[in-house]
Amino acid sequence: METSVYNPYHVAQSQFDKIAASLELDEGICQILRQPMREYQFTIPIRMDNGAVKVFNGFRVQHNDARGPAKGGIRFHPMETLDTVRALAMWMTWKCSVVNIPLGGGKGGIICDPHHLSLREQEQICRGWVRQIAKNIGPVCDVPAPDVMTNGQHMLWMLDEYETIHGGRYPGVITGKPVGMGGSLGRTEATGYGVIYVLREALKELGISHTNTASIQGFGNVARYAAELFIQMGGTVISIACWDQADKTAYTYRKKEGINLDQLCSISDRFGGIDKNRARDLGYEVLAGGAWIEQDVDILLPAALENQINRETVKNISKTVKIIAEGANGPTTPEADEVLKQRKIFVIPDFLANAGGVTCSYFEQVQSNTNYFWEKEEVFSKLDTKMTSAFASVYDLACQKKLYMRDAAYTIAINRVAQAVRQRGWA
């Protein structure tokens, strides 16, 4: 019996190959764009709190910088792989391109679980990562940011180590920093708000009321702020799914009349896990982790990890679902995509839907480099303008060419990067 193992890099390449063929790109451009320009793998030896030395593995992948410096997060994850980082770096290239900001794609990672590391150990890992890559990142070549299980404090440690090595002040080398230390107001909310900005535009175009229901996977920053703005817009979130660190499994928390976001936030930990016993006491049903996708709602919002809507789970999507807004990176496999097309579910693809984060990171980079910082409302206004414009371009092309939204977004993004490669004379 044939078995298949999900490989995000192979998915990213297959998505690219499909669009490259439709655009009839030159073979040379295809070879440049379907693989990273540069990859770094290294070890990070750390003296742990118990006195023992432990070696961690780190990565940085720069997929393409034809349109500007590489841009992308650094994640802590115990199951991190080079292929995952490669895929995420490629998707970052398309993400920056589709919202038309002058950046390329990069991604980094460290194989570790911060749940089991002290703050001192986490700091040493951050500084060790920078020491290994300090010559290969910088404000004009590669600008990291936080990602899964990393935050502003991690970025500040990395910035401090970079500035120590290079002997100066370079606040634009890293984004996602704390406000007051070169960070931008609105950055925390940006990815989640961006998802809802494009969802709002989709609802307008499809003639669907804002008073609809949603089920969300994830309870990190993306999910929380997407839920916040969705509720403010008049919608109702009936369920949230997230990982339980103690039980090493995921649960779905459902309240059919609508969740109370502040209530759930008050019983969650810093990693986005919800206290299931306290949730039960507050009247929530505690269901299996995969139950989020089975809910009879109008909108599904995957906002955690990749490979969540696949050939098996797509079968469980309710007939009531009209829109899927991909807040996570790579949540839908190509096999599942074909099913969604057949069912005529409107999909807002990941690298468009969740581009609010990198857009605001770009804003932070601009502010840091000029040492002039904007008020939060100005950040949100500029973000809304960027996301709305990007959605309109993709939606218009999808309508004109009768394309699936993902294909339309890829067509715009890949074409822009290919044009930059040609203009630079690389192919």
VEXDREN-2710 file (C-alpha; in Angstrom, 1 decimal):
% VEXDREN-2710
k/r/px/py/pz
1/MET/0.0/0.0/0.0
2/GLU/1.4/3.4/-1.0
3/THR/1.8/5.9/1.8
4/SER/2.5/9.6/1.4
5/VAL/4.3/11.8/3.9
6/TYR/3.4/15.4/3.9
7/ASN/6.4/17.5/2.8
8/PRO/5.7/21.3/2.8
9/TYR/8.6/22.0/0.5
10/HIS/7.3/19.6/-2.1
11/VAL/3.9/21.2/-1.8
12/ALA/5.4/24.7/-2.3
13/GLN/7.3/23.5/-5.3
14/SER/4.3/21.9/-6.9
15/GLN/2.3/25.0/-6.4
16/PHE/5.0/27.0/-8.1
17/ASP/5.4/24.5/-11.0
18/LYS/1.7/24.8/-11.8
19/ILE/1.7/28.5/-12.1
20/ALA/5.1/28.7/-13.8
21/ALA/3.8/26.4/-16.5
22/SER/0.7/28.6/-17.0
23/LEU/2.9/31.7/-17.2
24/GLU/5.3/29.9/-19.6
25/LEU/8.3/31.0/-17.6
26/ASP/11.8/30.4/-19.0
27/GLU/13.5/27.3/-17.6
28/GLY/16.3/29.4/-16.1
29/ILE/13.8/31.6/-14.1
30/CYS/12.0/28.4/-13.0
31/GLN/15.3/26.9/-11.7
32/ILE/16.0/30.2/-9.8
33/LEU/12.6/30.5/-8.2
34/ARG/11.7/26.9/-7.3
35/GLN/14.6/26.6/-4.9
36/PRO/16.3/28.8/-2.3
37/MET/19.2/31.0/-3.3
38/ARG/21.0/30.4/0.0
39/GLU/20.7/28.0/2.9
40/TYR/22.5/27.9/6.3
41/GLN/22.5/25.0/8.7
42/PHE/24.5/25.2/11.9
43/THR/24.8/24.0/15.5
44/ILE/24.3/26.1/18.6
45/PRO/26.1/24.7/21.7
46/ILE/24.5/25.9/24.9
47/ARG/25.5/25.4/28.5
48/MET/22.2/24.5/30.2
49/ASP/21.2/25.5/33.7
50/ASN/22.3/22.1/35.1
51/GLY/25.8/22.7/33.8
52/ALA/25.6/20.2/30.9
53/VAL/26.3/21.3/27.3
54/LYS/23.5/20.7/24.8
55/VAL/23.7/21.2/21.1
56/PHE/20.7/22.7/19.2
57/ASN/20.3/22.8/15.4
58/GLY/19.6/26.1/13.6
59/PHE/18.5/27.1/10.1
60/ARG/18.2/30.1/7.9
61/VAL/16.9/29.9/4.4
62/GLN/16.9/32.9/2.0
63/HIS/14.7/31.9/-0.9
64/ASN/14.9/35.0/-3.1
65/ASP/15.9/38.7/-2.8
66/ALA/15.3/40.0/-6.3
67/ARG/12.7/42.4/-5.0
68/GLY/14.4/43.4/-1.8
69/PRO/16.0/42.0/1.4
70/ALA/14.9/38.5/2.5
71/LYS/12.2/38.8/5.2
72/GLY/10.8/36.1/7.4
73/GLY/10.4/34.8/10.9
74/ILE/12.4/32.5/13.2
75/ARG/10.5/29.7/14.9
76/PHE/11.2/27.5/17.9
77/HIS/9.8/24.1/17.3
78/PRO/10.8/20.6/18.4
79/MET/9.9/19.1/15.0
80/GLU/11.5/21.8/12.8
81/THR/12.9/20.5/9.6
82/LEU/14.9/22.1/6.8
83/ASP/12.2/21.3/4.3
84/THR/9.6/23.1/6.4
85/VAL/11.9/26.2/6.6
86/ARG/12.5/26.0/2.8
87/ALA/8.8/26.0/2.1
88/LEU/8.0/28.8/4.5
89/ALA/10.8/30.9/2.9
90/MET/9.4/30.3/-0.5
91/TRP/5.9/31.3/0.6
92/MET/7.4/34.4/2.2
93/THR/8.7/35.5/-1.2
94/TRP/5.2/35.2/-2.7
95/LYS/3.6/36.8/0.3
96/CYS/5.8/39.9/0.1
97/SER/5.2/40.1/-3.6
98/VAL/1.4/39.7/-3.6
99/VAL/1.1/42.7/-1.2
100/ASN/3.7/44.5/-3.3
101/ILE/6.2/45.4/-0.6
102/PRO/10.0/45.6/-1.6
103/LEU/11.1/42.5/0.2
104/GLY/12.0/38.9/-0.6
105/GLY/11.4/35.7/1.3
106/GLY/13.4/34.1/4.1
107/LYS/12.7/31.9/7.1
108/GLY/14.7/30.6/10.1
109/GLY/14.2/28.0/12.8
110/ILE/15.8/26.3/15.8
111/ILE/14.9/22.7/16.8
112/CYS/13.9/23.2/20.4
113/ASP/10.9/23.3/22.7
114/PRO/10.8/26.5/24.8
115/HIS/8.2/24.9/27.1
116/HIS/11.1/23.0/28.6
117/LEU/13.7/25.8/28.6
118/SER/14.4/28.5/31.1
119/LEU/14.5/32.1/30.0
120/ARG/18.3/32.1/30.4
121/GLU/18.5/29.0/28.2
122/GLN/16.2/30.6/25.6
123/GLU/18.3/33.8/25.6
124/GLN/21.5/31.8/25.0
125/ILE/19.9/30.0/22.1
126/CYS/18.8/33.3/20.6
127/ARG/22.3/34.8/20.9
128/GLY/23.9/31.6/19.7
129/TRP/21.7/31.6/16.6
130/VAL/22.8/35.2/15.8
131/ARG/26.5/34.4/16.3
132/GLN/26.3/31.7/13.7
133/ILE/24.5/33.8/11.1
134/ALA/25.5/37.4/11.9
135/LYS/27.5/37.9/8.7
136/ASN/24.5/36.8/6.6
137/ILE/21.7/38.8/8.0
138/GLY/21.3/42.6/8.2
139/PRO/19.0/45.6/7.4
140/VAL/19.8/45.5/3.7
141/CYS/20.1/41.7/3.1
142/ASP/17.9/39.7/5.5
143/VAL/15.5/40.9/8.2
144/PRO/14.3/38.2/10.7
145/ALA/11.1/38.4/12.8
146/PRO/9.2/36.3/15.4
147/ASP/7.3/33.2/14.4
148/VAL/5.9/30.1/16.1
149/MET/6.9/30.1/19.8
150/THR/9.1/33.2/19.5
151/ASN/8.3/36.7/20.6
152/GLY/9.5/40.3/21.0
153/GLN/11.8/39.4/23.8
154/HIS/13.6/36.8/21.7
155/MET/14.0/39.3/18.9
156/LEU/15.5/41.9/21.3
157/TRP/18.1/39.4/22.5
158/MET/18.9/38.7/18.9
159/LEU/19.1/42.4/18.1
160/ASP/21.4/43.0/21.0
161/GLU/23.7/40.2/20.0
162/TYR/23.9/41.5/16.4
163/GLU/24.6/45.0/17.5
164/THR/27.3/43.7/19.9
165/ILE/29.0/41.8/17.1
166/HIS/28.9/44.7/14.6
167/GLY/29.5/47.5/17.1
168/GLY/26.7/49.8/16.3
169/ARG/22.9/50.4/16.4
170/TYR/21.0/48.6/13.7
171/PRO/17.3/48.5/14.8
172/GLY/16.1/47.7/11.3
173/VAL/17.9/44.3/11.3
174/ILE/15.0/42.6/13.1
175/THR/11.3/43.3/13.4
176/GLY/8.7/42.2/15.9
177/LYS/10.7/44.0/18.6
178/PRO/8.9/45.4/21.8
179/VAL/7.3/48.8/21.4
180/GLY/9.7/51.4/22.8
181/MET/12.7/49.3/21.7
182/GLY/12.2/49.9/17.9
183/GLY/9.0/47.9/17.6
184/SER/5.9/49.2/15.8
185/LEU/2.6/49.9/17.3
186/GLY/0.0/47.5/15.9
187/ARG/2.5/44.7/15.0
188/THR/0.9/42.3/17.5
189/GLU/-2.5/42.7/15.9
190/ALA/-1.4/43.0/12.3
191/THR/-1.6/39.4/11.0
192/GLY/-4.9/38.7/12.6
193/TYR/-6.4/42.0/11.6
194/GLY/-5.1/41.6/8.1
195/VAL/-6.9/38.3/7.8
196/ILE/-10.2/40.0/8.7
197/TYR/-9.5/43.0/6.4
198/VAL/-9.4/40.6/3.3
199/LEU/-12.3/38.5/4.7
200/ARG/-14.3/41.7/4.9
201/GLU/-13.6/42.4/1.3
202/ALA/-14.5/38.9/0.3
203/LEU/-17.8/39.1/2.1
204/LYS/-18.6/42.4/0.2
205/GLU/-17.8/40.8/-3.2
206/LEU/-19.8/37.7/-2.4
207/GLY/-22.7/39.6/-1.0
208/ILE/-22.6/37.8/2.3
209/SER/-23.7/39.6/5.5
210/HIS/-21.1/40.4/8.2
211/THR/-23.3/38.7/10.8
212/ASN/-22.0/35.2/10.2
213/THR/-20.3/32.4/12.2
214/ALA/-16.8/31.2/12.2
215/SER/-14.7/28.3/13.6
216/ILE/-11.0/29.0/14.3
217/GLN/-8.0/26.7/14.6
218/GLY/-5.3/28.2/16.9
219/PHE/-5.2/30.6/19.8
220/GLY/-2.0/32.5/19.3
221/ASN/-1.7/36.1/18.2
222/VAL/-3.1/35.5/14.7
223/ALA/-6.2/33.6/15.9
224/ARG/-6.9/35.9/18.9
225/TYR/-6.8/39.2/16.9
226/ALA/-8.6/37.7/14.0
227/ALA/-11.4/36.7/16.4
228/GLU/-11.3/40.1/18.0
229/LEU/-11.9/42.0/14.8
230/PHE/-14.3/39.5/13.4
231/ILE/-16.5/39.8/16.5
232/GLN/-16.2/43.6/16.3
233/MET/-17.3/43.4/12.7
234/GLY/-20.5/41.6/13.8
235/GLY/-19.5/38.0/13.5
236/THR/-19.8/35.2/16.0
237/VAL/-17.0/32.7/16.7
238/ILE/-18.5/29.5/18.0
239/SER/-15.3/27.4/18.5
240/ILE/-11.6/27.7/19.0
241/ALA/-9.1/24.8/18.7
242/CYS/-5.7/24.8/20.3
243/TRP/-2.9/22.6/21.7
244/ASP/-2.9/21.4/25.3
245/GLN/0.7/21.3/26.4
246/ALA/0.0/19.1/29.5
247/ASP/-2.0/16.4/27.5
248/LYS/0.1/16.7/24.4
249/THR/-3.0/16.9/22.2
250/ALA/-5.4/19.5/20.8
251/TYR/-8.9/20.3/21.9
252/THR/-11.7/22.3/20.4
253/TYR/-13.6/24.6/22.8
254/ARG/-17.1/25.3/21.6
255/LYS/-20.0/27.5/22.7
256/LYS/-22.7/27.6/20.1
257/GLU/-24.0/31.0/21.1
258/GLY/-20.5/32.4/20.6
259/ILE/-17.3/32.4/22.6
260/ASN/-16.3/35.2/25.0
261/LEU/-12.8/36.1/23.8
262/ASP/-11.7/38.0/26.9
263/GLN/-12.9/35.0/29.0
264/LEU/-10.9/32.5/27.0
265/CYS/-7.8/34.8/27.1
266/SER/-8.0/35.0/30.9
267/ILE/-7.7/31.2/31.1
268/SER/-5.0/30.6/28.5
269/ASP/-1.2/30.4/28.9
270/ARG/1.5/32.4/27.0
271/PHE/1.7/29.7/24.3
272/GLY/-2.0/29.9/23.4
273/GLY/-3.2/26.8/25.4
274/ILE/-6.6/27.0/27.2
275/ASP/-7.2/25.5/30.7
276/LYS/-9.8/22.9/29.7
277/ASN/-11.2/22.4/33.2
278/ARG/-11.8/26.1/33.7
279/ALA/-13.3/26.2/30.2
280/ARG/-15.8/23.5/31.2
281/ASP/-16.7/25.5/34.3
282/LEU/-17.4/28.4/32.1
283/GLY/-19.9/26.4/29.9
284/TYR/-17.6/25.4/27.0
285/GLU/-17.9/22.0/25.4
286/VAL/-14.4/20.4/25.2
287/LEU/-14.2/18.4/22.0
288/ALA/-11.5/16.6/20.0
289/GLY/-8.9/18.8/18.4
290/GLY/-10.1/18.1/14.9
291/ALA/-13.7/19.1/15.7
292/TRP/-13.1/22.7/14.7
293/ILE/-13.2/21.8/11.0
294/GLU/-16.6/20.0/11.4
295/GLN/-18.6/22.9/12.7
296/ASP/-21.7/24.2/10.9
297/VAL/-20.4/27.7/10.3
298/ASP/-20.1/30.1/7.4
299/ILE/-16.3/30.6/7.7
300/LEU/-13.4/28.4/8.6
301/LEU/-10.2/30.2/9.8
302/PRO/-7.1/27.9/10.2
303/ALA/-4.6/30.0/12.0
304/ALA/-2.0/27.7/13.4
305/LEU/0.2/25.1/11.6
306/GLU/0.4/23.7/8.1
307/ASN/-1.3/20.6/6.7
308/GLN/-4.6/21.0/8.6
309/ILE/-6.9/20.8/5.7
310/ASN/-5.8/17.6/3.9
311/ARG/-7.3/14.8/1.9
312/GLU/-8.8/13.3/5.0
313/THR/-10.0/16.3/7.0
314/VAL/-11.4/18.1/4.0
315/LYS/-14.2/15.4/4.0
316/ASN/-15.3/16.8/7.4
317/ILE/-16.0/20.3/6.3
318/SER/-19.7/21.2/6.7
319/LYS/-21.9/22.0/3.8
320/THR/-22.6/25.4/5.4
321/VAL/-19.0/26.7/4.9
322/LYS/-18.8/29.4/2.3
323/ILE/-15.3/30.9/2.9
324/ILE/-12.0/29.6/4.2
325/ALA/-9.5/32.4/5.2
326/GLU/-6.1/30.9/5.7
327/GLY/-4.4/32.6/8.6
328/ALA/-1.8/29.9/8.9
329/ASN/1.0/29.1/6.4
330/GLY/0.3/26.2/4.2
331/PRO/-2.8/24.8/6.0
332/THR/-4.3/23.3/2.9
333/THR/-2.7/20.5/0.8
334/PRO/-3.1/20.4/-3.0
335/GLU/-5.4/17.3/-2.7
336/ALA/-7.7/19.2/-0.4
337/ASP/-7.6/22.2/-2.6
338/GLU/-9.1/20.2/-5.5
339/VAL/-12.0/19.3/-3.2
340/LEU/-12.6/22.9/-2.2
341/LYS/-12.6/23.9/-5.8
342/GLN/-15.2/21.3/-6.6
343/ARG/-17.3/22.4/-3.7
344/LYS/-17.0/26.0/-4.8
345/ILE/-15.8/27.1/-1.3
346/PHE/-14.2/30.6/-1.6
347/VAL/-10.6/30.3/-0.4
348/ILE/-8.5/33.3/0.6
349/PRO/-5.0/31.8/0.3
350/ASP/-2.5/31.9/3.1
351/PHE/0.1/34.2/1.6
352/LEU/-2.6/36.8/0.9
353/ALA/-4.7/36.3/4.0
354/ASN/-1.9/36.4/6.5
355/ALA/0.3/39.0/4.8
356/GLY/-0.7/41.6/7.4
357/GLY/2.2/40.5/9.6
358/VAL/5.0/40.9/7.1
359/THR/3.4/44.1/5.9
360/CYS/3.5/45.6/9.4
361/SER/7.0/44.2/9.8
362/TYR/7.9/46.2/6.7
363/PHE/6.3/49.2/8.3
364/GLU/8.5/48.6/11.4
365/GLN/11.6/48.3/9.3
366/VAL/10.9/51.6/7.7
367/GLN/10.2/53.3/11.0
368/SER/13.3/51.8/12.6
369/ASN/15.5/52.8/9.7
370/THR/14.2/56.4/9.8
371/ASN/13.9/56.6/13.6
372/TYR/10.4/58.0/13.1
373/PHE/7.4/56.0/14.6
374/TRP/3.8/56.2/13.6
375/GLU/0.7/56.2/15.8
376/LYS/-1.3/52.9/16.0
377/GLU/-4.2/54.2/13.9
378/GLU/-1.9/55.3/11.2
379/VAL/-0.4/51.8/11.1
380/PHE/-3.8/50.1/10.9
381/SER/-4.9/52.6/8.2
382/LYS/-1.8/51.8/6.0
383/LEU/-2.2/48.1/6.7
384/ASP/-5.9/48.2/5.7
385/THR/-5.0/50.0/2.5
386/LYS/-2.3/47.5/1.6
387/MET/-4.4/44.4/2.3
388/THR/-7.5/45.8/0.6
389/SER/-5.5/46.7/-2.5
390/ALA/-3.8/43.3/-2.6
391/PHE/-7.2/41.5/-2.3
392/ALA/-8.7/43.6/-5.0
393/SER/-5.9/42.8/-7.5
394/VAL/-6.2/39.0/-6.8
395/TYR/-10.0/39.0/-6.9
396/ASP/-10.1/41.0/-10.1
397/LEU/-7.6/38.7/-11.9
398/ALA/-9.5/35.6/-10.6
399/CYS/-12.7/37.0/-12.1
400/GLN/-11.2/38.1/-15.4
401/LYS/-9.3/34.8/-16.0
402/LYS/-11.8/32.5/-14.1
403/LEU/-9.0/31.4/-11.8
404/TYR/-9.2/29.9/-8.4
405/MET/-8.1/32.5/-5.8
406/ARG/-4.9/30.7/-4.9
407/ASP/-3.9/30.4/-8.5
408/ALA/-4.7/34.1/-9.1
409/ALA/-2.6/35.2/-6.1
410/TYR/0.3/33.0/-7.2
411/THR/0.1/34.3/-10.7
412/ILE/0.5/37.9/-9.5
413/ALA/3.2/37.1/-7.0
414/ILE/5.3/34.9/-9.1
415/ASN/5.0/37.1/-12.1
416/ARG/6.3/40.1/-10.1
417/VAL/9.3/38.2/-8.8
418/ALA/10.1/36.7/-12.2
419/GLN/10.0/40.2/-13.7
420/ALA/12.5/41.4/-11.1
421/VAL/14.8/38.5/-11.9
422/ARG/14.7/39.4/-15.6
423/GLN/15.3/43.1/-15.0
424/ARG/18.3/42.3/-12.8
425/GLY/19.7/40.2/-15.6
426/TRP/19.8/37.0/-13.6
427/ALA/18.0/35.0/-16.3
END
